[in-house]
Amino acid sequence: MLERLGFPPLGDHRRFVTALAIDAMGSGVFMPVSMLYFLVTTDLSLVQVGGAISLASLVALPAGPLIGSVVDRIGAKHVLLAGNVLQAVGFAAYLFAESFVSLTVWTIVVTVGRTAFWGSFGNIVAAISQPGEREKWFGFLGALRNVGFAVGGLAAGAAITIGTQSAYATVVVVNAVSYAVAFVLLVSVPATTRGAGTRSEPGSWAVVLADRPYRVLFLGQLAYSTSMMALNFAMPVYATEVLGLAGWVTGAIFTINTVMVGFGQGLVVRGLTGRVRWRVLMAANATFAASFVVLLGASRLSVGLATAVMLVGSVIYTLGELLGGPVHGALSAEAAPEHLRGRYLSLIQLAWNGSGALAPVGVAWLLSRGPEPVWLAFVAVSLLGMLLAARVGVVMPRAAERVTNRAEEEPVPTS
């Protein structure tokens, strides 16, 4: 069944895959209500909630490079486990967070845990896959998480529709439990060695920072991840607070996104066979830009038409995610030397954390000034992403390669 959908065979990695699926279902419950939860359960304003989340993300930013070094020294599995523990604790503490300070503190814990998870995730995927098939693996695991998000999104839509503090508290509990269950499964997963980081070299961070092509890739990832923040932070608040649409619309937007990625990602990756990587990244950013224009148009329509346009815009948006996600994941892993992959991929995680730090407060500030500023800003980011994709195709040879979807043996580095 998986191979028909364009995904790789699981082999000995079923526990790892199962843990990711459970983790995703919990996260999928919370993602659509990440800002709405605190608006309902605390006396904080929209700007205060966005400010707390952004402040916590900024404080946690230095954790990314540190975690990259740790991954290179001790391996990715231990860091992945630590990330699950921190997120379980942080989300459980959200049940008691009522002030700006407590929200900020526990969001720092959650953000550091998420950074540890994603800072080790790419290393593990690179370790269990071969060059040539990594778009398949990154696409498959991204799709798997989105199927979990779809299941969680349905529950989130129900919580938003009910709108009580108890409903929102249930969402947080489910998410915390999912991290604990995923931790138990991951403990029994054998540690990977290939590509997980087994040695450290003097001055290795200097090597990473001096890699100019990878810096361009980092900027391109920053633009892409900023566009990806629209789903989590802009669309839910825009639909419910600005357009005044029913709560089920937000759940439907997340469900559309996750179902499309869950069942279409492998087919899209298969369809990319023979396509040049940097051109795929350009197309992804162009698709994002088109979706933001459509979403802006919803602000000028009646409630019924705005609902339809929001759903159409989410479909177009998801197409951009389907194109860009697997290629960004594979390219960032393959362009990094194996023994420094933890440090290199920590830069990619830094891009995600940086956009995550700026998006909540930025989106809240822009939305408070009307619908136009936020979507025009996202369009500008997407256009910048197109330019960076074209540039990375010039400076990075791997970006000029074609997607093969055919496993190849990774060359053994010479000493």
matplotlib code that plots the C-alpha trace (Angstrom):
import matplotlib.pyplot as plt

x = [0.0, 2.8, 4.7, 1.6, 1.4, 5.0, 6.5, 9.5, 9.3, 9.5, 11.9, 13.2, 11.9, 8.3, 8.7, 10.2, 7.4, 4.7, 6.1, 6.0, 2.4, 1.3, 3.3, 1.6, -1.9, -1.3, 0.3, -2.5, -5.0, -3.1, -1.8, -5.1, -5.7, -2.2, -3.1, -6.8, -6.2, -4.6, -7.2, -9.9, -8.2, -6.4, -7.1, -4.3, -4.9, -4.1, -0.9, 0.2, -0.2, 1.6, 4.3, 4.8, 5.2, 7.6, 9.6, 9.9, 11.0, 13.7, 15.0, 15.2, 17.0, 20.5, 19.5, 19.5, 23.3, 24.0, 21.8, 23.5, 26.8, 25.4, 23.9, 27.3, 28.8, 26.4, 24.0, 20.5, 18.4, 19.3, 18.5, 15.2, 14.2, 15.1, 13.0, 9.9, 10.3, 10.6, 7.5, 5.4, 6.3, 5.8, 2.4, 1.2, 2.3, 0.1, -2.9, -1.7, -0.3, -2.4, 0.1, 2.3, 5.4, 4.2, 3.1, 6.5, 8.5, 6.6, 6.7, 10.5, 10.5, 8.2, 10.3, 13.6, 12.0, 10.7, 14.2, 15.8, 13.2, 13.6, 17.4, 17.8, 15.0, 16.8, 19.9, 17.9, 16.2, 19.5, 20.9, 18.1, 17.9, 20.2, 21.0, 18.5, 15.6, 15.6, 12.9, 10.8, 11.6, 11.2, 8.0, 6.7, 7.5, 6.0, 2.9, 2.6, 2.7, 0.0, -2.3, -1.8, -2.5, -5.7, -7.0, -6.1, -7.5, -10.9, -10.8, -9.5, -12.4, -14.7, -12.9, -13.1, -16.8, -17.5, -15.3, -15.2, -12.2, -12.7, -12.6, -9.4, -7.8, -8.6, -6.7, -3.6, -3.8, -4.0, -1.0, 1.1, 0.1, 1.1, 4.7, 4.9, 3.7, 6.0, 8.9, 8.2, 8.2, 11.4, 13.3, 13.1, 14.3, 18.0, 20.4, 21.5, 25.2, 25.5, 24.8, 23.9, 27.2, 30.0, 33.0, 33.9, 36.6, 38.4, 37.0, 34.0, 31.6, 34.0, 33.6, 29.8, 29.7, 32.2, 30.0, 28.5, 26.2, 24.7, 24.1, 22.0, 20.1, 19.5, 18.0, 15.8, 14.7, 14.0, 11.7, 10.0, 9.5, 8.1, 5.4, 4.7, 3.8, 0.7, -1.1, -0.5, -0.8, -2.4, -5.2, -7.0, -7.0, -7.9, -10.8, -12.3, -11.4, -11.2, -13.7, -16.0, -16.3, -17.6, -15.1, -15.3, -13.7, -10.4, -10.6, -11.5, -8.5, -6.1, -7.9, -7.6, -3.9, -3.1, -5.2, -3.7, -0.2, -0.9, -2.3, -0.8, 2.8, 4.2, 2.5, 3.8, 7.4, 7.0, 5.8, 8.9, 11.2, 13.5, 12.8, 15.6, 15.6, 16.0, 13.2, 10.9, 11.7, 10.9, 7.5, 6.7, 7.3, 5.2, 2.4, 2.5, 2.3, -0.8, -2.5, -1.9, -3.5, -6.5, -6.8, -6.6, -9.6, -11.8, -11.8, -14.0, -16.7, -19.8, -19.4, -20.5, -18.2, -15.4, -15.7, -15.4, -12.4, -10.6, -10.9, -9.7, -6.8, -5.8, -5.8, -3.4, -1.3, -0.9, 0.3, 3.3, 4.0, 3.8, 6.4, 8.9, 9.0, 10.6, 13.2, 14.2, 14.6, 16.6, 18.8, 19.7, 20.7, 22.7, 24.5, 26.0, 29.1, 28.1, 30.3, 29.0, 25.4, 24.1, 25.6, 24.5, 21.0, 20.8, 21.0, 17.9, 16.2, 17.4, 15.5, 12.3, 12.7, 13.5, 10.3, 8.4, 9.7, 8.7, 5.5, 3.1, 3.8, 4.2, 1.0, -0.9, 0.5, -0.3, -3.8, -4.6, -4.2, -6.6, -6.4, -4.2, -0.9, -0.5, -1.1, 0.9, 3.8, 3.5, 3.5, 6.7, 8.3, 7.3, 8.8, 12.0, 12.0, 11.8, 14.9, 16.8, 15.8, 17.2, 20.4, 20.9, 20.6, 23.7, 25.9, 25.1, 25.7, 23.3, 20.5, 21.0, 20.6, 17.4, 15.1, 15.8, 13.7, 16.2, 18.5, 22.2, 25.1, 26.4, 30.1, 32.4, 34.4, 38.2, 40.6]
y = [0.0, 2.4, 1.8, 2.5, 5.9, 6.5, 5.9, 3.8, 0.3, 0.6, -2.3, -2.2, 1.3, 0.6, 1.6, 4.9, 5.5, 4.6, 6.9, 9.8, 9.0, 9.1, 12.3, 13.8, 13.0, 14.8, 17.8, 17.9, 18.5, 21.5, 23.2, 24.8, 26.2, 27.1, 30.8, 30.4, 28.2, 31.0, 33.6, 31.4, 30.1, 33.3, 37.1, 37.8, 39.7, 38.5, 40.7, 39.5, 35.8, 36.4, 38.3, 35.6, 32.9, 35.0, 36.0, 32.3, 31.4, 34.1, 33.0, 29.4, 30.3, 29.6, 26.0, 25.0, 25.3, 23.8, 20.8, 20.4, 20.0, 17.5, 15.4, 15.2, 14.0, 11.6, 10.7, 11.7, 9.2, 10.5, 14.1, 13.0, 11.3, 14.4, 16.5, 14.4, 14.6, 18.4, 18.8, 16.4, 18.4, 21.8, 21.0, 19.5, 22.8, 24.8, 23.6, 25.9, 28.8, 31.9, 34.8, 36.3, 35.1, 31.5, 31.2, 32.5, 30.1, 27.0, 27.9, 28.1, 24.6, 23.4, 25.3, 23.8, 20.4, 20.9, 22.2, 19.0, 16.8, 18.5, 19.0, 15.3, 14.2, 15.0, 13.2, 10.0, 10.2, 10.7, 7.7, 5.3, 6.3, 6.4, 9.3, 9.4, 8.2, 10.9, 12.9, 9.8, 9.4, 13.1, 13.1, 9.9, 11.0, 14.5, 12.8, 10.5, 13.5, 15.2, 12.2, 12.4, 16.1, 15.4, 13.2, 15.8, 18.6, 17.0, 17.0, 20.6, 21.7, 20.2, 22.0, 25.3, 24.8, 23.9, 26.8, 25.9, 25.9, 22.2, 21.4, 23.4, 21.7, 18.3, 19.3, 20.1, 16.8, 14.7, 16.5, 15.9, 12.2, 11.7, 12.8, 10.4, 7.5, 8.4, 8.5, 4.9, 3.7, 5.5, 4.1, 0.7, 1.9, 0.9, 3.9, 4.7, 5.4, 6.1, 9.8, 10.3, 12.0, 9.9, 12.2, 15.9, 17.9, 20.9, 24.1, 22.3, 25.2, 27.4, 25.0, 25.2, 29.0, 29.4, 27.3, 30.1, 27.9, 26.4, 30.0, 30.7, 27.4, 28.6, 31.8, 30.0, 27.7, 30.7, 32.2, 28.8, 28.2, 31.7, 30.9, 27.7, 29.7, 31.0, 27.8, 27.7, 31.3, 33.4, 31.3, 30.3, 33.8, 35.3, 33.0, 33.2, 36.7, 38.8, 37.1, 35.8, 32.4, 29.3, 27.3, 24.3, 26.2, 26.3, 22.6, 22.0, 24.0, 21.9, 18.7, 19.6, 20.4, 17.2, 14.9, 16.3, 15.9, 12.5, 10.9, 13.0, 13.6, 10.4, 10.8, 14.3, 13.2, 10.4, 13.0, 15.1, 12.4, 14.0, 17.6, 19.9, 20.6, 24.3, 24.7, 22.7, 25.1, 28.1, 26.5, 25.9, 29.5, 30.7, 28.5, 29.9, 33.4, 32.5, 31.1, 34.2, 36.3, 34.1, 34.2, 38.0, 38.0, 36.3, 39.6, 41.2, 38.6, 37.5, 34.8, 32.0, 33.0, 33.8, 30.2, 28.7, 31.0, 30.1, 26.4, 26.9, 29.0, 26.2, 23.7, 26.0, 26.6, 22.9, 22.3, 24.6, 22.5, 19.3, 20.6, 22.2, 20.1, 16.9, 18.7, 21.1, 18.2, 16.0, 18.9, 20.2, 16.7, 15.8, 19.1, 18.6, 16.5, 13.4, 14.0, 17.6, 16.9, 17.7, 21.2, 21.8, 20.8, 22.9, 25.9, 24.6, 24.2, 27.7, 28.9, 27.2, 28.5, 32.0, 32.1, 30.6, 33.3, 36.2, 34.8, 34.9, 38.5, 39.6, 38.0, 39.4, 42.9, 42.8, 41.4, 44.1, 46.5, 44.7, 41.7, 43.3, 43.8, 40.2, 38.6, 41.1, 40.4, 36.7, 37.3, 39.3, 36.5, 34.0, 36.1, 36.4, 32.6, 32.3, 34.5, 32.5, 29.2, 30.4, 31.5, 28.2, 26.5, 28.4, 28.1, 24.6, 21.7, 19.3, 21.9, 21.6, 17.8, 16.1, 14.2, 10.5, 8.6, 5.8, 4.7, 5.1, 4.2, 7.2, 7.7, 6.8, 9.9, 9.6, 10.6]
z = [0.0, 1.0, -2.2, -4.3, -2.6, -3.5, 0.0, 0.9, 2.6, 6.4, 7.0, 10.6, 11.3, 12.3, 16.0, 15.0, 12.4, 15.0, 17.6, 15.0, 14.2, 17.8, 18.4, 15.4, 16.5, 19.8, 18.1, 15.5, 18.3, 19.7, 16.6, 15.4, 18.9, 19.8, 20.3, 20.8, 23.8, 25.8, 24.7, 26.2, 29.3, 30.4, 30.6, 28.2, 24.9, 21.4, 21.3, 24.7, 23.8, 20.5, 22.4, 25.0, 22.3, 20.3, 23.3, 24.4, 20.9, 20.9, 24.3, 23.1, 19.8, 21.1, 22.0, 18.3, 17.6, 21.0, 20.3, 16.9, 18.6, 21.1, 18.3, 16.6, 19.8, 21.4, 18.5, 17.5, 19.5, 23.0, 21.9, 20.3, 23.6, 25.6, 23.3, 23.9, 27.7, 27.6, 25.4, 27.6, 30.7, 29.1, 27.7, 31.0, 32.6, 30.2, 32.2, 35.0, 33.0, 33.6, 33.5, 30.8, 32.7, 33.2, 29.6, 28.5, 30.8, 29.8, 26.1, 26.4, 27.8, 24.9, 22.3, 23.5, 23.5, 19.9, 18.9, 20.3, 18.5, 15.1, 15.6, 15.8, 13.4, 10.2, 11.3, 12.0, 8.6, 6.9, 8.8, 7.8, 4.2, 1.1, -1.2, -4.0, -1.9, 0.8, -0.8, -0.4, 3.3, 4.2, 2.2, 3.8, 7.4, 6.7, 5.3, 8.3, 10.6, 8.6, 8.8, 12.5, 12.3, 10.4, 13.1, 15.7, 13.6, 13.7, 17.5, 17.5, 15.4, 18.0, 20.8, 19.0, 18.3, 21.9, 23.1, 26.8, 29.0, 29.6, 25.9, 25.4, 28.5, 27.0, 23.9, 26.0, 28.0, 24.8, 23.4, 26.6, 26.7, 23.1, 23.8, 26.8, 24.7, 21.8, 24.3, 25.5, 21.9, 21.0, 24.0, 22.3, 19.0, 18.3, 18.1, 14.6, 14.0, 10.3, 9.8, 13.4, 14.3, 15.7, 16.0, 16.5, 14.8, 16.1, 14.6, 13.1, 13.7, 11.8, 8.8, 9.1, 9.2, 6.4, 4.0, 1.8, -0.3, 2.8, 4.1, 1.0, 1.6, 5.2, 4.0, 1.6, 4.4, 6.5, 3.8, 3.3, 7.0, 7.5, 4.8, 6.7, 9.8, 8.0, 8.6, 12.4, 13.3, 10.6, 9.2, 12.4, 13.9, 10.5, 10.0, 13.5, 14.7, 11.5, 9.2, 12.0, 10.4, 12.3, 14.4, 12.1, 9.3, 11.1, 11.8, 8.1, 6.9, 9.0, 7.9, 4.2, 4.6, 6.5, 4.4, 1.2, 2.5, 4.1, 1.0, -1.7, -0.6, -1.9, -5.3, -5.6, -4.8, -7.4, -9.9, -9.2, -10.5, -13.0, -11.8, -10.8, -7.1, -7.1, -9.7, -7.5, -4.6, -6.8, -7.7, -4.0, -3.1, -6.1, -5.0, -1.5, -2.9, -5.0, -1.9, 0.1, -2.6, -2.6, 1.2, 1.1, -1.2, 1.4, 3.4, 0.8, 0.6, 2.5, 5.2, 2.9, 0.1, 2.5, 3.9, 0.4, -0.5, 2.7, 1.9, -1.7, -0.4, 2.0, -0.9, -3.0, 0.1, 0.7, -2.9, -2.0, 1.1, -1.0, -3.4, -1.1, 2.1, 0.9, -1.3, 1.5, 3.9, 1.5, 0.2, 3.7, 4.9, 1.8, 1.5, 5.0, 5.7, 7.6, 10.7, 11.0, 10.0, 13.5, 13.4, 9.8, 10.4, 13.5, 11.2, 9.4, 12.7, 13.6, 10.5, 11.7, 15.2, 13.9, 11.9, 14.8, 17.0, 14.7, 13.3, 16.4, 17.4, 13.8, 12.7, 15.7, 15.0, 11.3, 11.8, 14.3, 11.4, 9.1, 6.7, 3.9, 5.8, 6.9, 3.5, 1.6, 4.0, 3.3, -0.4, -0.1, 1.8, -0.8, -3.6, -1.7, -1.3, -5.1, -5.6, -3.0, -4.6, -7.9, -6.2, -4.3, -7.7, -8.8, -5.8, -4.5, -6.9, -5.1, -5.6, -9.4, -9.3, -10.3, -8.0, -8.7, -6.1, -6.6, -3.7, -4.2, -1.9, 0.0, -0.8, 2.1, 3.1, 2.7, 5.4]

ax = plt.figure().add_subplot(projection="3d")
ax.plot(x, y, z, "-o")
ax.set_aspect("equal")
plt.show()
